[in-house]
Amino acid sequence: MLNALTFDVEDYFQVESFTDIVSREDWSQYPIRVVENTQRILNLLREYKTHATFFVLGWVADRYPELVQEIAADGHEIATHGYWHQLIYRQTPEEFATDLENSLEAIQKALGSYSVVGYRAPVFSITNQSLWALDILQKHGIKYDSSIFPVAVHDRYGISNADRFANEIGEGLWEFPPSTVQLGKRNLPVAGGGYFRLFPLPLTRWAIRQINAEGQPAVIYLHPWEFDPEQPRISGASLLSRFRHYLNLEQTESRLRKLLEEFQFGSMSQVFSPQLSSN
């Protein structure tokens, strides 16, 4: 079965864990690592002849259009991750619409006539507080979202009773959630990011097999900074933030290699083409 492999293209200093220390006005003062780290991922995918979806932050696309062009030239899907990496439920609908428009414009400037059909919110921040964002996505031509995490265990995101698998969440708008496995009455997040680095690899492999046994593709997500154990450390971060961000960075690439050797992966548009073609 073909599973979905996705990357949220942002740099190490732009993550939510550091927003109380690093303001976006100061982003330009930090050494840029996202270009080199994304190219590292591209080289890995070339090696395994695998395609993926890259949810690109508009800020990155504006400043490094050649990186977006390189991703697209390799046949990967380009989707949007917003512009400023802001939590949706901390924005007004008007602010969110502007952020989305700016991100789409940045990608269009980099790629020309490319049609962006996918969106993922920073930190999966479409929650019960911000479901209004789905209407705005539809109005801007987005065909699928991957922002609703069907979990109840995180302090920043999650809708515990949301569907675990692909579902049409609005007229012509599909939700492709990051993957979970059901344990009793709770969903265990196994999709990637910090969970991919925290849980032992055998658990991740088991989870993908369980999801596939349910007749469903897994949706995996990672970030370029997770492939960079040598990234500059952000001073002043809390113990929890440091744990979330720096845990097992040195293992990300080797673990992904093992998944690429065992499972088949493709982009969101490849994996979910039956749903998207029905729109």
KADA-V285506 format. One record per residue. N is the residue number from 1. RES is the residue in three letters. NEAR is the number of other ideal C-beta (glycine too) atoms within 12 Angstrom. Layout:
n = [N | N]
res = [RES | RES]
near = [NEAR | NEAR]
This chain:
n = [1 | 2 | 3 | 4 | 5 | 6 | 7 | 8 | 9 | 10 | 11 | 12 | 13 | 14 | 15 | 16 | 17 | 18 | 19 | 20 | 21 | 22 | 23 | 24 | 25 | 26 | 27 | 28 | 29 | 30 | 31 | 32 | 33 | 34 | 35 | 36 | 37 | 38 | 39 | 40 | 41 | 42 | 43 | 44 | 45 | 46 | 47 | 48 | 49 | 50 | 51 | 52 | 53 | 54 | 55 | 56 | 57 | 58 | 59 | 60 | 61 | 62 | 63 | 64 | 65 | 66 | 67 | 68 | 69 | 70 | 71 | 72 | 73 | 74 | 75 | 76 | 77 | 78 | 79 | 80 | 81 | 82 | 83 | 84 | 85 | 86 | 87 | 88 | 89 | 90 | 91 | 92 | 93 | 94 | 95 | 96 | 97 | 98 | 99 | 100 | 101 | 102 | 103 | 104 | 105 | 106 | 107 | 108 | 109 | 110 | 111 | 112 | 113 | 114 | 115 | 116 | 117 | 118 | 119 | 120 | 121 | 122 | 123 | 124 | 125 | 126 | 127 | 128 | 129 | 130 | 131 | 132 | 133 | 134 | 135 | 136 | 137 | 138 | 139 | 140 | 141 | 142 | 143 | 144 | 145 | 146 | 147 | 148 | 149 | 150 | 151 | 152 | 153 | 154 | 155 | 156 | 157 | 158 | 159 | 160 | 161 | 162 | 163 | 164 | 165 | 166 | 167 | 168 | 169 | 170 | 171 | 172 | 173 | 174 | 175 | 176 | 177 | 178 | 179 | 180 | 181 | 182 | 183 | 184 | 185 | 186 | 187 | 188 | 189 | 190 | 191 | 192 | 193 | 194 | 195 | 196 | 197 | 198 | 199 | 200 | 201 | 202 | 203 | 204 | 205 | 206 | 207 | 208 | 209 | 210 | 211 | 212 | 213 | 214 | 215 | 216 | 217 | 218 | 219 | 220 | 221 | 222 | 223 | 224 | 225 | 226 | 227 | 228 | 229 | 230 | 231 | 232 | 233 | 234 | 235 | 236 | 237 | 238 | 239 | 240 | 241 | 242 | 243 | 244 | 245 | 246 | 247 | 248 | 249 | 250 | 251 | 252 | 253 | 254 | 255 | 256 | 257 | 258 | 259 | 260 | 261 | 262 | 263 | 264 | 265 | 266 | 267 | 268 | 269 | 270 | 271 | 272 | 273 | 274 | 275 | 276 | 277 | 278 | 279]
res = [MET | LEU | ASN | ALA | LEU | THR | PHE | ASP | VAL | GLU | ASP | TYR | PHE | GLN | VAL | GLU | SER | PHE | THR | ASP | ILE | VAL | SER | ARG | GLU | ASP | TRP | SER | GLN | TYR | PRO | ILE | ARG | VAL | VAL | GLU | ASN | THR | GLN | ARG | ILE | LEU | ASN | LEU | LEU | ARG | GLU | TYR | LYS | THR | HIS | ALA | THR | PHE | PHE | VAL | LEU | GLY | TRP | VAL | ALA | ASP | ARG | TYR | PRO | GLU | LEU | VAL | GLN | GLU | ILE | ALA | ALA | ASP | GLY | HIS | GLU | ILE | ALA | THR | HIS | GLY | TYR | TRP | HIS | GLN | LEU | ILE | TYR | ARG | GLN | THR | PRO | GLU | GLU | PHE | ALA | THR | ASP | LEU | GLU | ASN | SER | LEU | GLU | ALA | ILE | GLN | LYS | ALA | LEU | GLY | SER | TYR | SER | VAL | VAL | GLY | TYR | ARG | ALA | PRO | VAL | PHE | SER | ILE | THR | ASN | GLN | SER | LEU | TRP | ALA | LEU | ASP | ILE | LEU | GLN | LYS | HIS | GLY | ILE | LYS | TYR | ASP | SER | SER | ILE | PHE | PRO | VAL | ALA | VAL | HIS | ASP | ARG | TYR | GLY | ILE | SER | ASN | ALA | ASP | ARG | PHE | ALA | ASN | GLU | ILE | GLY | GLU | GLY | LEU | TRP | GLU | PHE | PRO | PRO | SER | THR | VAL | GLN | LEU | GLY | LYS | ARG | ASN | LEU | PRO | VAL | ALA | GLY | GLY | GLY | TYR | PHE | ARG | LEU | PHE | PRO | LEU | PRO | LEU | THR | ARG | TRP | ALA | ILE | ARG | GLN | ILE | ASN | ALA | GLU | GLY | GLN | PRO | ALA | VAL | ILE | TYR | LEU | HIS | PRO | TRP | GLU | PHE | ASP | PRO | GLU | GLN | PRO | ARG | ILE | SER | GLY | ALA | SER | LEU | LEU | SER | ARG | PHE | ARG | HIS | TYR | LEU | ASN | LEU | GLU | GLN | THR | GLU | SER | ARG | LEU | ARG | LYS | LEU | LEU | GLU | GLU | PHE | GLN | PHE | GLY | SER | MET | SER | GLN | VAL | PHE | SER | PRO | GLN | LEU | SER | SER | ASN]
near = [19 | 26 | 40 | 47 | 41 | 49 | 48 | 45 | 51 | 45 | 38 | 35 | 35 | 41 | 38 | 35 | 33 | 33 | 26 | 14 | 22 | 27 | 17 | 26 | 10 | 14 | 26 | 16 | 13 | 25 | 20 | 26 | 30 | 41 | 28 | 23 | 35 | 42 | 25 | 28 | 41 | 31 | 18 | 31 | 34 | 20 | 16 | 24 | 14 | 34 | 32 | 46 | 44 | 47 | 50 | 50 | 45 | 40 | 34 | 43 | 41 | 25 | 24 | 31 | 26 | 19 | 39 | 41 | 24 | 28 | 39 | 31 | 16 | 26 | 21 | 37 | 40 | 46 | 48 | 51 | 50 | 49 | 34 | 33 | 41 | 33 | 28 | 40 | 27 | 22 | 27 | 16 | 21 | 13 | 23 | 36 | 25 | 21 | 37 | 41 | 25 | 26 | 43 | 36 | 22 | 33 | 43 | 26 | 21 | 32 | 29 | 14 | 10 | 27 | 21 | 40 | 35 | 46 | 49 | 50 | 49 | 42 | 36 | 43 | 35 | 42 | 31 | 19 | 19 | 32 | 26 | 23 | 43 | 34 | 22 | 32 | 44 | 26 | 20 | 30 | 21 | 41 | 34 | 45 | 47 | 46 | 48 | 43 | 40 | 37 | 31 | 20 | 19 | 26 | 17 | 30 | 34 | 29 | 31 | 22 | 15 | 29 | 21 | 35 | 31 | 35 | 23 | 23 | 31 | 24 | 14 | 22 | 35 | 38 | 39 | 49 | 43 | 51 | 42 | 38 | 32 | 22 | 17 | 7 | 9 | 17 | 33 | 29 | 37 | 42 | 40 | 39 | 40 | 35 | 34 | 39 | 32 | 25 | 25 | 17 | 25 | 15 | 21 | 36 | 27 | 22 | 37 | 38 | 22 | 23 | 33 | 26 | 14 | 19 | 11 | 29 | 36 | 45 | 49 | 47 | 43 | 44 | 46 | 41 | 44 | 42 | 36 | 31 | 23 | 16 | 29 | 21 | 21 | 28 | 13 | 13 | 24 | 16 | 12 | 17 | 26 | 20 | 16 | 29 | 34 | 30 | 23 | 24 | 32 | 16 | 23 | 37 | 28 | 19 | 31 | 35 | 22 | 21 | 33 | 29 | 17 | 22 | 30 | 23 | 38 | 31 | 38 | 46 | 33 | 28 | 38 | 36 | 23 | 15 | 27 | 26 | 14 | 15 | 20]
